Amino acid sequence: MYGIITLFLSISAVYSKPTISKRADINGEIVPGKWIVQLAPQAVLNDALIKKLSNVSGIKVDKKTAFNLDGLVKGFTVKANDSAIDSLADYSSLVSVQPATVLRAAVVVAPKGYGATASKVVTQKDGTWGLDRISHQKWTYSSRDFPENLTEYKYDPSAALGSTVYVVDTGVYTAHNDFRGRAVNGANFVAGEGFEDGNGHGTNVAGLIAGTRYGVAKKTKLMSVKALAADGSSDTSVVLQALEWIHKDATNNKRRRKSVVNLSFDGPFDQILNDALAKAGLFVVVAAGNYASDANYYSPASAPGACAVGSMTYINTVNTFSNFGPKVALYAPGFRIIAAANTGPDAVSEMTGTSQAAPHVAGLAAYLLRLDSSKYVAKTLCQQMQGLATKNQLKNDDGTPLTSGTSNLIAFNGVAQQRR
């Protein structure tokens, strides 16, 4: 349990009344009867307010779901109907109250099983087209036939040694051979499930970040933070607890400057989640979302400071499902991407989605942070990757230019200017 809830307010403190959002204000799926309550920054938590709120008709406080990101964003969850929630409008110690939104793994194609073993080379010829694409600026492949044998990944041999990537997902099959002992279980916030990955999504994502064969950053440490259930779903309250744990773990272990957080899921716009990400003090890579819409209307893609990644194909087109717009910082390979699977120590799976695009950039972030720590820093890393990116090669699937305001930038590691 993190952030035990208590509340005490100084008589001299003056707060405005909270903003209360109802289900009609949310442009996506919510958890019926579950609400996220955000406290004012100056408010200190104590059992007095819990008791007071619990006495309100129709309000049930869940202390186990408390979250507190260094005092900057904090709160808890209540269970209530719409009419009962209105009674919280008189509590000036609250900033906002909103429905808990549903978040889902941003994958659009179900896993497909393969068999594979891992290998490690500086110039790699047995990886994926995604690895090839992010290490070459000139890409001439134009056939719609899948480039199964067109893979040449070039990367610096340091390969992110000393960095850590937090994978907030369905869990990770840490015993997979492609991780070679670099993947560990950090925390689990899914009630009724263990650390195991019962879905496969989290293992695939982790494999793309740091797999020895299929990953971008082949020497980084992977920290599994389980926040999505085996069906690939979660909600705001669970993810907020996961972010609090990551913030504390990175701070306590003095690795905030060399850590990356990957969030390969999407959901409706969520102000409290966005606030938490904006103030977390960590470099966060997120999936742009799979709604074929403006990413500004979805979370976590719309969060200030988050590096949102859209999905592209091997013929330099943006996937038709990928979100777009000014919030999308970069595009990366997200179509038919192979990586580690949860079904065996050498198994792999093929997935498609902005879920697969984001870990290419999370791995690249870890790679760059350790490649030159004096040049690449977490605070400006997304903008630095935009500066390094391959420019103006993307188009829509029908050949038309990208939507106005959308960055035409492909993630690039800076190694090879052209392919072969």
Number of C-alpha atoms within 10 A of each C-alpha: 11 14 21 16 23 16 17 14 15 9 6 6 10 11 14 13 15 20 14 17 16 14 17 8 11 18 14 16 15 20 15 15 15 23 26 23 25 23 25 20 14 15 21 17 20 14 14 13 17 17 14 10 18 15 12 13 12 16 18 17 21 15 19 14 21 26 29 25 22 14 16 15 23 27 28 24 25 23 18 19 14 17 10 13 23 14 14 21 17 11 14 18 25 22 23 21 26 23 31 27 27 19 26 19 26 28 24 15 12 12 20 12 15 14 12 16 14 17 15 16 14 12 13 18 19 20 25 25 25 28 28 26 27 28 24 22 22 14 18 11 14 10 9 9 9 13 14 10 11 15 18 21 26 23 23 15 16 16 23 26 17 16 24 25 27 26 30 28 33 31 34 33 28 25 16 25 21 30 28 15 12 20 27 18 18 19 18 23 23 20 9 6 14 14 21 20 24 21 21 26 31 32 32 29 34 36 35 31 33 35 31 25 26 31 30 34 33 29 24 28 23 27 23 28 28 30 30 28 23 20 13 20 18 27 21 25 26 22 24 27 25 23 24 21 23 25 18 15 14 19 14 10 8 11 15 20 20 24 26 26 25 27 27 33 28 27 27 22 22 24 17 25 22 20 17 22 22 18 15 19 18 24 27 26 27 30 34 41 37 26 17 13 16 20 29 19 20 26 27 32 34 26 25 15 22 27 27 33 36 35 31 29 24 25 19 23 21 27 24 17 17 26 28 31 18 15 26 29 25 29 35 28 34 28 24 21 23 27 28 39 31 25 17 13 18 17 18 27 24 19 24 23 29 34 31 35 33 34 34 31 34 32 30 24 33 32 30 27 23 23 17 11 12 8 12 21 18 22 13 12 18 23 14 16 24 19 13 15 20 25 15 13 15 22 18 15 16 9 11 10 15 18 14 10 11 17 21 22 22 28 27 28 25 18 14 17 14 11 17 8
